[in-house]
Structures are given as C-alpha cells and as structure tokens.
C-alpha cells in the first residue's frame, strides 16, 4: 500500500502514479527608508499534497472510484493521511479534484481517466476515525484490483479512535507547535534587547500551545501496554517547554538577552527530544495502518 487517506487506500497497483508535496512559510514585507524591505516571519503555511491517480477497469470501477473521492470531498471532513511506511503526515482535507477523461464507452460511460487530487493540511481539532479491518467497498467486489489484493477503497465503517491514534495525533500537534516556536525564536534572536522584550508575549503564547497536546500525549501513552517510554518522553519535553517559559517570566531590559538565550536552549532541547521519538511514533503509525492498533 502506498498511502491511506481516511478510509481511502492508494496503491501503486491500484493506479497511484505520482505524488507532489509542497510546504510554504508566510512572510510579511515591511518597507524601510533608504534600504531594502525587511521580511518578518508570520507563520507556517499549510502543507499541500497532489496525487495523480489513473482510473481503469482493471484497477476497479472507474466511475465508482471517482464518485467515492467526490463524496469524500463533499463531506468537508479532515482525514488522517498515513504513508505506507507508517509515517503519519497529519490531517488533510480534499480541496480539489480534477479528472481528464481518456476513454469512454459509446454511451459515455467512463472507462479510463487521470485524476488529480489536491490535499491541504488541516490544523484544527482532529480525532482520527478508524474503520473495521477486512470490509472492502462492495463497488470493487469481483474486480481485478480486488483479486490482486489492491482494492483501492475500503468501507466507510468507523470506530472509536484508539489510544495509539490519540498518542500519534497529540505528538504530531505538539511537534508542530514546537517547530512553530523554534521558527519564532529564530526570527527574534538577532534583534536588539528592546525588540526581543517586545516579542515576549508572542514567545510565551507559542510555547503555551504545546502544553495541552504534550499532556494529552502523556496521558494516552500511559494507558498503552508499551507506552511508558512515550509517557516519560512527553513529560521530559513538557519539562523543557515549561523551562523555556519560566526563563521569560519575569524579564526586563537588563536581563532579557540572557533569559531569551536560556529559553531558546530549553525549547531546542524540547524539540530535539521530541524528534528523537520519530522512529517510535512511525512504528505506532504502522500498527494503525495495518489495523493492529
């Protein structure tokens, strides 16, 4: 399996032929007298992913597969996007579907087409839904794709998110918040003491957003049979985040440079510790992907 989006499964044998990823950052441009404009980082842009899918009767009913994609888009719901390697990319929505018809029957029935699927990152509250294993979409029953073990689509039956999925989701959110914080620290670090002091509320705000997901990760991991290491890790990361915050409270013009440096070091330690769990979290995502968690 190449990847899975919600309950939509993509395979190379099932027609997936290309994938393009795109990430951006938002920068504001400020005009300056007798000098080039100054860029100021505002935040990270939404990640995008473009998939190219070939539809053909040998890969399943083309019209049924296209209809399933359109129905998923019309539900306006974020979907978990997981690669076949087990890497959890986060929640995405189907933003755009376009298809180029290559062949039809004499009465206009679709037999071959190329579909371009545009996915955009969703950063709001998200709890991943999972489906029961083994329930194939009846639209593909008896097709060559089903016979090859590459049905292309799975059923829409959903269940309560597992503890494993909760841990993965909270870790992803916490990691995103920590990276956003690091970017903000990097944009501030070359400023003068007065400018750094003026950015303290923003620095405290971005670190505060990592607290809740880290607490949620720790609580969920503590309930897993083999999650004690992740629970300890999240507590360690949380400790570094709280250290970064305490270094900036209180501060004044006389101590802001040293306090900012200490806070930045603590946040960097938090992100390093979190990144160290990437392989462990990928393993959990693989368990979810293969319906074992």
Secondary structure, 3 states (H helix, E strand, C coil): CCEEECCEEECCCCCEEEEEEECCEEEEEEEECCEEEEEEEEEECCCEEEEEEEEEHHHCCHHHHHHHHHHHHHCCCCEEEEECCCCEEEEEEEEEEEEEEEEECCCCCEEEEEEEEEEEECCCCCCCCEECCCCECHHHCCCHHHHCCCCCEECCCEECCCHHHHHHHHHHHHHHHHHHHHHHHHHHCCCCHHHHHHCHHHHHHHHHCCHHHHHHHHHHHHHCCCCHHHHHHHHHHHHHHHHHHHCCCCCCCCCHHHHHHHHHHHHHHHHHHHHCCHHHHHHHHHHHHCCCC
